[in-house]
Structures are given as C-alpha cells and as structure tokens.
Amino acid sequence: MTDWRLTFSIMAALVFIDTNIYLDFYRVRGGDTSLSILKHFDSNHNRIITTSVVEMEYKKNRQRVILESLKQIKPQDEDGLIVPAFLQESKQNKAIKRTKEQLSEQSKRLRERTAKLLQSP
C-alpha cells in the first residue's frame, strides 16, 4: 500500500467508543480516564460512530454509576481524596490538595456536585 493510501485510510478510519468509556468519566478510578480525552472526542467527532445500543446502555447505567461514585467521594486519608475522573481537575479537588483543613467542606461540595448530575443531566 502506498504512503498516500495508508495516510488516507488512517484519516478515513471510524472510531467506535464503548459505553464503558463514556461511563468511566463518572467513575472513581484514580485517573484512568480524564477530561483531556474529551478534547480528542471533540476534535474527532466526525469519525466517532455509535449505536442506539450504546446510547441505551449509557442512559440505563449513567445514574447507577453516578450513585456509586457519590458513595465513594469521601476523604481517603490526610493526604487526599478519591474522586471520579470528571472531578479530578475541579477547583474543589485542587483546593483539598492544598489545604487539609478544608477537606471536609470541599468533599461535601463534591458530593453535592455529583448529586446534581442526577437532577439535571
């Protein structure tokens, strides 16, 4: 295959993203999935394909995953806090890392923010 054909094939390739990848943004996993991946989704949105099954599974499981993450958002120890990927870069989480005294208040805010996802997706 010539170079231009290979380049064209790569550029024309479609990408299928599994439901669990979308749900990982709501899971507490210690940084496996971060919001930076969304930039790649956005820049390649015309190449991403999905099915109604993926959409149905996402809608079916999103609330359950958020509730699981909500239960896990709690102080881990003096050094840190376990948060889902979509909150790792939040202002609240950064403040917790800087100021141990504010850990209780900030983790409460994270729980409230996660709970709001259930009210207004």
SEDOKOL-297946 format. One record per residue (C-alpha): residue in three letters; y, z, x. Coordinates in steps of 0.5 Angstrom, whole numbers, padded with zeros to 4 digits, always signed. Example, Ala and Ser with C-alpha at 12.3 -4.5 7.8 and 13.67 -1.06 7.14 Angstrom:
BEGIN
ALA-0009+0016+0025SER-0002+0014+0027
***
This chain:
BEGIN
MET+0000+0000+0000THR+0007-0002+0003ASP+0012+0003+0004TRP+0017+0001-0002ARG+0011+0001-0007LEU+0009+0008-0004THR+0016+0010-0005PHE+0017+0007-0012SER+0010+0011-0014ILE+0012+0017-0012MET+0019+0016-0015ALA+0016+0014-0022ALA+0011+0020-0022LEU+0011+0024-0028VAL+0010+0032-0028PHE+0006+0036-0032ILE+0008+0043-0033ASP+0003+0048-0036THR+0005+0053-0041ASN+0004+0059-0036ILE+0009+0056-0031TYR+0014+0057-0037LEU+0012+0064-0039ASP+0012+0066-0031PHE+0020+0066-0032TYR+0019+0072-0037ARG+0013+0076-0033VAL+0014+0081-0028ARG+0010+0078-0022GLY+0014+0081-0016GLY+0018+0074-0014ASP+0013+0069-0015THR+0017+0065-0020SER+0025+0065-0019LEU+0030+0062-0023SER+0031+0057-0017ILE+0025+0053-0020LEU+0029+0052-0026LYS+0034+0047-0021HIS+0028+0043-0020PHE+0026+0042-0027ASP+0033+0040-0029SER+0034+0035-0023ASN+0027+0032-0025HIS+0028+0033-0033ASN+0027+0025-0034ARG+0020+0026-0030ILE+0017+0032-0034ILE+0012+0031-0039THR+0010+0036-0044THR+0006+0036-0050SER+0006+0039-0057VAL+0000+0044-0055VAL+0005+0046-0049GLU+0010+0048-0054MET+0006+0051-0059GLU+0003+0056-0053TYR+0010+0057-0051LYS+0012+0059-0057LYS+0006+0063-0059ASN+0006+0067-0053ARG+0013+0068-0051GLN+0014+0074-0055ARG+0008+0078-0052VAL+0010+0076-0045ILE+0017+0079-0046LEU+0014+0085-0049GLU+0009+0086-0043SER+0015+0085-0038LEU+0019+0090-0042LYS+0014+0095-0042GLN+0014+0094-0034ILE+0021+0095-0033LYS+0021+0102-0030PRO+0023+0105-0024GLN+0017+0104-0019ASP+0020+0109-0014GLU+0026+0111-0010ASP+0026+0104-0006GLY+0026+0099-0012LEU+0025+0097-0019ILE+0020+0092-0022VAL+0023+0086-0026PRO+0021+0080-0029ALA+0023+0073-0025PHE+0028+0071-0029LEU+0032+0078-0028GLN+0031+0079-0020GLU+0037+0076-0018SER+0041+0079-0024LYS+0047+0083-0023GLN+0044+0089-0025ASN+0038+0089-0021LYS+0042+0088-0015ALA+0046+0094-0017ILE+0040+0098-0017LYS+0038+0096-0010ARG+0045+0098-0007THR+0046+0105-0011LYS+0040+0109-0012GLU+0044+0114-0016GLN+0045+0108-0022LEU+0037+0107-0022SER+0036+0110-0029GLU+0042+0107-0032GLN+0041+0100-0029SER+0034+0100-0031LYS+0036+0102-0038ARG+0040+0096-0038LEU+0035+0091-0036ARG+0030+0094-0042GLU+0036+0092-0047ARG+0037+0085-0044THR+0030+0084-0044ALA+0029+0086-0051LYS+0035+0082-0053LEU+0031+0076-0052LEU+0026+0078-0058GLN+0032+0078-0062SER+0036+0071-0060PRO+0032+0067-0056
***
